[in-house]
Amino acid sequence: MLGVKHFSGGGDARPGDSRWARDEAPERVAGYRARRLVGLARLGATTGSDRERRGGLASLGAGARRCAACEARGAWLALAAVALAFLSAGVARADDATPLVILVHGGAGVINKADLTSEREARYRAGLEAARDAGYAVLERGGTSLDAVTAAVRSLEDDPYFNAGRGAVLNHDGVAELDASIMDGKTLAAGAVAGLKHVKNPIELARAVMEKSPHVMLMGPGAEEFALEQGLALVPNSYFRTDERVRQLERALKEEKEKALRTSGAMNSARSVGPRRSATIDRAAAVAAGDESFEAAPIGTSGTVGAVALDRFGNLAAATSTGGLTAKRAGRIGDSPIIGAGTYADNKSCAVSSTGDGEFFIRAVVAHDVCALMAYKNISLNAAAHEVIHEKLEGLKASGGVIALDQAGNIVMDFNSDGMFRASRDSRGRKDFAIYRERR
């Protein structure tokens, strides 16, 4: 029972005290308003007839009890409102602490401004922004980072302007051979495929390998048999060919032949022109040896597409897909399907998708190295990416870049080549597209 203090300054008055009649005290009084009513009742008890006094006090006592009940209900309502406000604030803080983020790239390399017409640039931009927005829409609907990167890369695989899926470059024999990989930063689960010739969207098969098989990588006919079992779409190899890719292959083969003539002489050229190494690999070797005689590779003759994302649950994911190098030897596999080289994701550090000189990216284990530097040296994402791209890769005379993202939503899109097609979007208002160092 709550004590009611005399307004005249005495101690606590409780039911049964000689100073109070039994019906003068309410059963329970809470709050200032109830105390005031009882106090007024006490003062009124000094006048009037005994009957009036008892009746008035009984009435006031009932009023005090009703007031106390109101006060109690009000207190509960106030407490509920505070709790709701706290929970709402907590949700808002969680959303603020875990932004939705997606980054996409369409390959890095020699991208001469003189060769990139406004029409071409607009087409690349439209494709990258469509892929970025497709992935972001998944995140906005509450989807996972895995779903977001899958949607973004699938969009780029369907766009003939990018070197993945339809529009992939052709190998030395004029055949498209496709590679892809995906990784879940929450569980470190990963899936990869290589040497595909008929799977419409390699990234979907890579994810199926991750989620529906005990393996990490499948290649060639075995991978395509698995695609059939999973009900994924298969297409004839001609689906991937475009007129532009055919022209690029013809140009690369011509370059290869001319180099053979220069280095081996006309009598040996017939024996040396066969399917040995691609012009792009020869170009990389020439640069490493200090030979500047090679012409720059045309836009899109190499490169990759990829995406990294952070979802509302704080989970990271990365995905990469490619057709490889123009005029590559049949069966060549680069960094894109290699977990740790072309793709890596770990919630404890970051998610990375790479693009560039694949043979060198494999040797440098680029994607994993960025994450490892963050974990082992306790440095920022930006510092880790800079060390890998501008120190380690440049030390190997290799070019390329990465898109990377950490669990706090920090973004890196760094490269040491002329340019890198890239775009990003997040829930904090960022929404951009760029090719060269400056944003557009």
N, C-alpha and C positions, 0 to 999 in steps of 0.2 A: 504493500500500500504506500502511495506517495504521501509524504507529510505536507501539511499546509501551514505555512508560517503565519502568525498573527500580524496583521498590518500595524498593530500598535507597538510591535517590537519585541514580543515575547519569543519563546522557543517554539519548537515544532508542536503543533496541535494535532493529535491523532484521534481517531474514533475511540470513544471510551474515556477520554480525558475529562476530568470534572469540569473544566472550563467550557466544554462543548456539550450540548445536548446530543443524544445519539443520532437524531435526524438532522442535526445541523451540518454534519460532515458528509460529503459525497464519498461514494465507494472508491472512486479513482479520479484524480484531478491531474491534468497534464497541461502545461503551457501557461503563459501569462494570462490569457483571457479567462481561463478557468479559475485561476487564483484570484483574479480581480472580482469575479462573480461571488466567490465564497467570502471574500473580504467585505464586499458590500452587504452580503447577508449577515455577517457578524455585526456590522455597524447598525443595520436595521433592527437587530434583535433587542436593542436597548429601549425601543419605544413601541407603542401599540399594545393591544391586548395579547394575552398569551395565545389565544386561538389564532389571531391574525399572524402573530409571530411564527407559530408552528407551520401555518399554511404557507406563509411567504417563504419561509426557509425551505420547506419541502419543495416548493415550486422552483426556487433558485437552485436547490440541490439537484433536481432533475435536469434543469437547464445546464448546470455545470457538467453533469454526466454526459448530456448530449454534446456539449461543447468539447469535452474530453475525447469522445468518440470521433468527432469531426477532426479534432487535432491529430488523433492517431491515424485516421485515414489520410489526412493531408500529409502527415509525415511519411507514410508509406508511398504515397504518390510522388512526393518530392524525392524520396530515395530511389524510386524506379526511374524517375526522369534523369537523375544524376547518373545512374548506372547506364541508362540508354545513351546519354551524351558521352559517357566515358567509352562505351563500346564503339560508338560511331566515330569518336576521335581516334580510337585505336585502329579501326579499319582505315580511316583516312591516312593515318601515319604509316600503316603497312603498305598502302598503295603508293604513298610518296616514297617510301624506302625501297620499294621494288618496282621501278618503272618498267613499262613494256618497251622493248627495244628490238629492232631488227636491222641488220646490215646485209647488203648484197654486193657482189662484184661480178663483173663480166670479163675479167682477164686483165693482165698487165703486160707491158712490153713496149716495143717501139710504136708509138702512136704519133706520127708526124702531123702537125696541125695543117700543113699544106695538103695532105692527103685526105683529111677529114672534112668533107664538105658539110655545109650546114644541114643538108638533107640527111646525110649519113648520121651526123651527130644527133639530129632529132629522132632518128629511128632507134639508135642505141639508147637514148634517154627514155623514150617511150617504153622500150622493153624492160629496162632496169626498174623504172618507176612502177610499172605494172607488177613486176615480180615482188618488189618491196612492199607494195600496197596489198598484194595477195597474202603475203606472210603476215603483215600487220593486222589485217582483218581477222585472221585466225586468232591472234593474240587478244584482240579487242573482244572477241566473242568468248573469251575465257579458255581458249585452246592452249595446248602445250607448245613449248619451244620446238619440240620434234615435229609437230604438225606444221608449225610456221615455216621452218626451214625446208621441209618437204614441199610445201605449197610453193614457196619462192623458187626453189631450184627447178621444180617441175615446170613452172611458167617459163623459165629461161630455156629449158630443154625443148619446149614447144616453139620457141622463137627462132626462126632460121638465121637471124643475124648473129647469134652467139655460138661459140664452139662447144656445143653439148647437145645431145639429142638431134633433132632435125636441124640441119645446118652445120653439123660437126665436120671437121676437116677430114680429108681422105688420106689413107696410107699410101705407100709406094705403089701398091697394086690397084689403087683407086677404090678401096673398100673403107667404109667407116667402121672403126673399132672403138667402142665406148667404155669408159670407166667411171665409177662413182663410189662415194663412201658417205657414211653418216655416223654420228656419235652422240650419245646421250650423256650430258655432263653430270646428271644425278647418279646414275648407276655405272658409268663407264662402259656400258654396252655399246657395241659398234658393229657395223655391217659394211661390207665392201664387195664390189663386183668389178671385173676387168675383162677386156677382150670381147665385149658383147657386139653382136652384129644384127640382132633382130628385136631386142627389147625396146619398145617405144620410149619408155621413161626409166632409164637406168637407176635413178635415185629411188624409185619405188621398189625396185628389186633389191637394192642395197638395204633398204629398211626391212624388207621381208627376210633377208638373210639374218639381220640382227634380231628380229622379233620371232621368227618362225623356224629357226634352225639352230643347231648347237654350234655353228661355225661363225667365223668373222668374215672370211673372204671366200668367194666362189668365182671361177673364171670360165670363159669360153663356153663350149657346149654343155658342160655340167651346170653352169649358172643358168643357161637358157632352158634347160630341162626343168630346173627348179622353178623358173618363171612360169612355165606351162602348168606345173603342179599348183602354183599359187593363183592361177587364173589371171595373170598380168597380160597386158596387150603386147602382142608380137607383130612385127611389120616386116616387109621385105627390106633388104638393105638399101634399095633405091629410094626408100622414103627419106633417108637422111641426106641424100645428095642434093646439092643445089648448083645452079650454073656458076655461081661465084666460087664455090669450093672446087669445082672442076677446073676453072681458070687458074686458081691458086696452085693446084697440083701441077698443072702444065708448066707454070712459071717456075715452080720449085725444081721440077725435073730438068728443065732447061738450064737452070743455074747449076745444078749438079753436074750436068754434062759439060758445061763450059769450064767448071773448075777442074774436072777430070782432064780435060784437054790441056789446060794450063799447066797442071802439075805432072801429068804422066806422058804427055805427048800424044800425037795423033795415033801412032801405032798401038799404044797400049790402052787407048780410050775405050775401045770396044769391050775389053775385058773388065775395065774398071767402072763402067757406068751402071752395072747391075745393082740390085737392091742391097746396098750396104748400109749407109747411115743417111739420115735425112739432112737436107740442106740446113735446117734449123740447128741441128746438133753440130754440123760442121761449122756453122757460124759461131756458135758458142765456143767451140774449140779454137777457132781462129782468133776470137777476141781474147781468150785466155793466153794465147801465144803472142799477142800483140799485133796480130795481122788485121789491119783496118780495111783490107781490100773488099771485104764482103759488103754487099748492099744491105740496107735495112730490110727486115722482113715486112711484108705488107701487113696492114691491119687485119687481125683475125686469123693469121696463119698458124698461130699457136694461142695458148691461153686456156682459160678455165672459167667456169661459173661457180659461185658458191654463196652460202648464206650462214650467218650466225644469229642467234636469237636468245632473248631472255624473257621468260613468261612471268605471270603474276605470282607463281609459286616459288620464284627465285631460282628456277632451273635453267641451265644453259644447254644449247645444242648447236652442232655445226654440221654442215653438209657441203659436198663438193662434187662436181660432175664435169666431164670433159670428153672431147674427141681426140685429145693428144696433140701431136705435131703433124703438120702437113708433110706428106712424103715420108713419114716414119716407116721403119722396117715393120713388116707384118708381125704382130705379137709383142711389139714394144709396149711396156707399161711404165707410166711415169709416176709422179708423186700423188696425183689426185686420189687414187683408191688406197693409198698407203696410210693406215692410221698412224698418226704421229708425224708424218711428212706433209701430206696435203690437208689433213683434217684431224682436229683433236678438240675435245671438250671435257672439262672437269669443273664442277661447281666450286671446288676449292681454289681454283685459279682463274681460268678463262676458257673461252671457246674461240677457235681459230679456223679459218679457211684460207688456204694459200693459193697463189697463182704465180707462175714464172717458169724459170728453167728447171724442169722437173728433176733431171738427173742430179742437179746440185741440191735441190730441196730435199731429196731423199738422203743424200750424204749428210746434210746438216740437220736432218730431222726437224725441220723448221717449225711446224705447228706445235709439236710437243716441247720444243726448246723454249718457245715463248712462255708456255705455261710453267715449265720447270724453273725458269729464271725467276718468275714471280714467287714460286713456292720456296725455292732453295736460297735465293738471295734476298727475299723479302723486299722486292722492288715493285714499282708500279707497272701497270700494263703498258703504258707508253714507253717507259724506260726499257722494259723487256723486249718489246717489238723493235725499238730503235737499235738495240744491241744486236739482235739477230739479223735485221735487214741491212743496216748500214755499217756493221762491223764484220760479222761472220760471213754473210753472203758476199759482200763486196770483197772480202779477203779471198774468196773463191772465184772472183771475177764473174759472179752470177747476178742476174737481175730478176726482179719480180716484186711481189708485195703480199701483204696479208690484210684481211679484215679480222678484227679481234674485239672481244667484248668480255667484261668481267661481271661478277654477280652484283656489283653496285651500279651497273649500267654505264660504266666508263667505256668509251669508244676509241678504237684506233683503226685507221685505214691508211697504212703507211706503205711506201714503195720506194725503190731506188731506180726504177725504170723511167722512161719518158712520161708515162702516164698509167693510170689504172681506172677502168670503168667501175664506178661505185655509186651507191646510193644508201641512204639511211633514213630511219624514222623512229621516233620514240614518243612516249606519252607526255613528255615535258615540252613538246612543241617543235622538236627538231624534225626537219623534213627536207632533205637535200639530195643533190645529184652533182657529181663532179667527174672529170676525166684527168685534168692536169692538177697542179698544186692548188690553184685557186678554185673555189667553189663557184658553181654557176646556178 
